[in-house]
């Protein structure tokens, strides 16, 4: 019995990066602030930037930590707008 490869389906699963992609000095500053403040639960949060505009991505275990990540990022010098796209894993 042969299997037609065109009929096979592959389940795609979104995986968060194992390391934060640092695409700017501002993103590095925000992520370093998370680390220095001791929020181990924010280790899977990372930033993407375009100028001073920040997009927070990744995941946290609670909605509270999602908000903490946003508040911390907002207090970093040089941050303009923030889009919080962090996923809360249930």
trRosetta pair geometry for C-beta under 8 A, 3 or more apart (Angstrom, degrees):
i j d omega theta_ij theta_ji phi_ij phi_ji
3 7 7.4 -129 180 63 76 104
3 8 6.6 57 156 -62 118 109
4 7 4.6 62 84 8 103 110
4 8 7.6 -169 95 -23 56 80
5 8 5.5 -39 -153 11 46 118
16 44 5.5 41 138 -168 152 112
16 58 5.7 78 -150 -140 129 66
16 59 5.7 -105 -66 4 153 110
17 20 6.7 128 93 -96 125 26
17 21 6.1 79 38 -27 179 92
17 46 6.9 -6 53 -4 124 152
17 58 7.8 -71 39 -102 86 92
20 27 7.9 -173 154 155 116 110
20 31 5.4 151 134 -134 167 152
20 45 7.8 7 -104 94 120 39
20 46 3.9 170 -142 -103 93 115
20 47 7.8 32 -174 21 119 64
20 58 7.8 -30 -107 -76 90 137
21 46 6.1 83 38 165 66 152
21 48 7.7 17 86 -87 110 83
22 27 5.3 171 -145 101 65 115
22 28 4.8 49 -152 -75 129 88
22 31 6.9 -108 -95 28 100 149
22 46 7.9 -117 -72 -156 54 110
23 27 5.7 60 48 16 67 156
23 47 7.9 -131 38 102 92 75
23 48 6.1 26 34 -134 138 63
23 49 6.2 -171 85 36 102 86
24 27 4.7 102 55 5 79 100
24 28 7.0 -139 98 -3 45 87
24 47 7.9 -78 48 109 98 111
24 49 4.4 -70 28 57 142 136
25 28 5.5 -54 -150 37 36 115
25 29 6.4 41 150 -24 66 103
26 29 5.6 -50 -150 31 33 114
26 30 6.6 31 153 -17 64 103
26 47 7.4 -107 114 124 82 146
26 49 5.2 115 73 -106 119 163
26 52 7.0 -175 -115 -121 165 52
26 54 7.2 -125 134 -84 122 104
26 76 7.3 126 -164 125 79 129
26 78 5.4 -132 -113 113 111 128
26 79 6.9 142 -171 -80 121 70
27 30 5.9 -54 -150 36 33 109
27 31 6.2 25 156 -12 67 111
27 46 7.2 31 -173 179 115 77
27 47 3.9 -165 -131 83 89 112
27 48 7.0 16 -98 -98 136 16
27 49 5.1 -136 -49 -16 101 118
27 54 7.5 154 -90 -127 74 96
28 31 5.9 -60 -143 43 29 107
28 32 6.0 31 157 -20 65 110
29 32 5.8 -56 -145 38 26 111
29 33 6.4 32 153 -23 61 105
29 76 5.5 137 123 -169 111 132
29 77 7.8 -76 156 56 153 76
29 78 7.4 72 61 48 157 129
30 33 5.6 -54 -154 31 31 114
30 34 6.8 35 148 -20 63 99
30 47 5.1 69 69 -31 140 152
30 54 6.9 107 -55 -135 163 143
30 72 7.3 118 -159 120 82 95
30 73 4.9 26 -143 -118 126 84
30 76 5.1 -110 -89 -12 76 167
30 79 7.3 85 -78 -77 118 125
31 34 5.5 -43 -153 28 38 115
31 35 6.7 37 149 -16 64 103
31 45 7.7 -173 -112 97 83 80
31 46 6.4 7 -91 -125 126 62
31 47 6.3 -135 -46 8 97 106
32 35 5.5 -53 -150 37 36 113
32 36 6.1 33 153 -18 69 108
33 36 5.8 -55 -140 40 30 109
33 37 6.2 27 160 -18 64 110
33 72 5.8 171 123 168 121 112
33 73 7.8 156 71 -88 136 47
33 76 5.8 -133 -19 -85 158 115
34 37 6.2 -65 -150 37 24 107
34 39 5.5 -77 -168 60 77 112
34 42 4.3 -122 -165 111 125 135
34 43 7.7 173 134 -76 125 40
34 45 6.5 -168 -120 70 163 116
34 69 7.0 12 -103 -123 121 82
34 72 6.3 112 -82 118 71 155
35 38 7.9 44 168 -63 33 26
35 39 8.0 -91 -83 51 20 72
35 43 7.9 73 -92 -99 81 75
37 72 6.6 -112 0 -123 162 139
39 42 4.1 38 116 7 116 116
39 65 7.1 150 -169 -144 124 105
39 68 6.7 175 -117 126 152 135
39 69 7.8 -169 125 -80 158 76
39 72 7.8 -124 5 -40 150 161
40 43 5.8 -11 -175 -28 52 114
41 60 5.8 66 150 -147 102 87
41 61 5.7 -83 -152 15 122 105
41 62 7.7 2 167 22 152 91
41 65 5.1 -75 115 -136 130 156
42 45 4.6 -43 -167 22 77 124
42 60 6.6 -8 -96 -99 60 107
42 65 6.5 -156 -70 180 84 110
42 68 7.3 -112 -69 99 126 110
42 69 5.5 158 -125 -91 120 104
42 72 8.0 -4 -125 40 168 153
44 58 4.5 166 137 180 69 116
44 59 5.0 -24 117 55 130 76
44 60 7.2 -180 68 -73 102 48
45 56 6.2 -8 -171 -171 106 99
45 57 7.3 152 -155 83 58 37
45 58 4.0 -167 -108 64 37 142
45 59 7.4 -142 -74 45 68 26
45 60 6.4 10 -61 -59 113 96
45 69 5.0 -126 -160 -130 167 145
45 86 5.9 -14 -118 -112 104 123
46 56 7.7 155 83 -154 32 55
46 57 5.7 -27 68 69 79 86
46 58 5.1 117 12 -48 73 123
47 54 5.4 -42 -154 -156 114 100
47 55 6.9 133 -161 69 59 51
47 56 6.0 -32 -100 -99 71 57
47 57 7.4 149 -102 22 21 80
47 73 7.0 151 -92 -124 127 130
48 54 7.5 134 72 -162 47 51
48 55 4.4 -17 61 60 97 107
48 57 6.3 34 -7 -1 104 123
49 52 7.6 -27 -163 -130 108 11
49 53 6.7 143 -157 79 62 54
49 54 5.6 -23 -100 -102 80 61
49 55 7.4 -163 -75 20 33 75
50 53 4.9 -16 65 63 84 108
50 55 7.9 40 0 -11 94 105
51 80 6.9 6 114 8 99 140
52 78 5.8 -139 -123 164 100 68
52 79 6.1 145 -178 -153 88 21
52 80 3.3 93 114 -18 109 107
52 81 7.5 96 111 18 84 61
53 80 5.3 -45 -71 70 55 116
53 81 4.9 -3 -123 58 84 93
53 82 7.8 -177 -162 -77 57 30
53 83 7.5 29 174 -5 96 100
54 73 5.8 -164 124 170 161 131
54 79 5.6 -22 -17 -142 132 102
54 80 7.4 160 -6 53 82 67
54 81 7.1 -165 32 95 69 49
54 82 4.8 -14 71 -111 105 72
54 83 7.1 -172 97 28 56 66
55 82 7.8 154 -90 -161 27 52
55 83 4.7 -15 -112 66 74 106
55 85 5.9 4 -177 13 93 120
56 69 5.8 133 -164 133 148 120
56 70 6.4 -120 4 -86 160 73
56 73 6.2 -133 -72 -27 123 165
56 82 6.5 22 -15 -172 107 100
56 83 7.0 -168 22 89 71 53
56 84 4.9 -6 53 -122 120 59
56 85 6.2 167 79 36 61 64
56 86 5.2 -30 126 -43 106 99
57 85 5.2 -8 -94 83 72 104
57 86 6.5 170 -142 -85 17 56
58 86 5.8 -16 66 -125 70 85
58 87 7.2 -133 114 30 30 83
59 86 6.5 146 -106 -174 26 79
59 87 4.5 -34 -101 73 87 91
59 88 7.1 148 -157 -99 77 17
59 89 5.2 45 180 -27 129 104
60 63 7.9 141 90 -81 118 15
60 65 3.9 -161 -179 97 139 116
60 66 5.0 -164 43 -62 137 69
60 69 6.7 -149 -55 -22 141 132
60 86 5.7 26 -1 162 103 129
60 87 7.8 164 24 83 61 47
60 88 5.9 -30 71 -109 82 67
60 89 7.4 -170 83 16 30 81
61 65 6.4 54 50 26 69 145
61 88 7.4 33 147 -159 14 73
61 89 6.1 -42 -112 61 48 93
62 65 4.8 97 63 7 86 97
62 66 7.2 -136 104 -6 51 85
62 88 6.4 -3 175 -147 12 113
63 66 5.3 -49 -154 29 40 119
63 67 6.6 37 150 -16 68 102
63 88 5.2 -12 -73 -99 63 157
64 67 5.9 -61 -158 37 32 108
64 68 6.4 35 146 -23 67 105
65 68 5.1 -44 -141 33 41 118
65 69 6.4 49 156 -24 65 98
66 69 5.9 -52 -157 29 29 113
66 70 6.9 26 147 -16 60 106
66 84 6.5 102 169 173 96 126
66 86 4.6 -177 -132 87 95 129
66 88 5.6 -68 -42 -71 135 102
67 70 5.6 -54 -152 35 38 112
67 71 6.3 36 152 -19 70 105
68 71 5.8 -55 -146 37 32 109
68 72 6.2 31 157 -18 66 107
69 72 6.0 -56 -147 37 27 110
69 73 6.3 26 156 -18 63 110
69 84 7.4 130 90 -133 105 110
69 86 6.0 92 67 -49 150 160
70 73 5.8 -57 -147 38 29 110
70 74 6.3 32 155 -25 64 107
70 82 5.9 135 -150 135 88 147
70 84 4.8 -31 -86 -85 123 134
70 86 7.9 -129 -50 6 93 129
71 74 5.7 -53 -148 32 30 114
71 75 6.8 23 156 -17 62 107
72 75 6.1 -66 -157 35 31 107
72 76 7.2 41 148 -34 64 98
73 76 5.8 -45 -159 11 40 116
73 79 6.0 141 156 -119 76 160
73 82 5.7 121 107 -115 125 138
74 79 6.1 -143 -131 100 32 144
74 82 5.9 -82 -78 -17 85 147
75 79 7.9 32 45 33 17 136
76 79 5.1 83 73 -24 87 121
79 82 6.6 16 173 -62 121 101
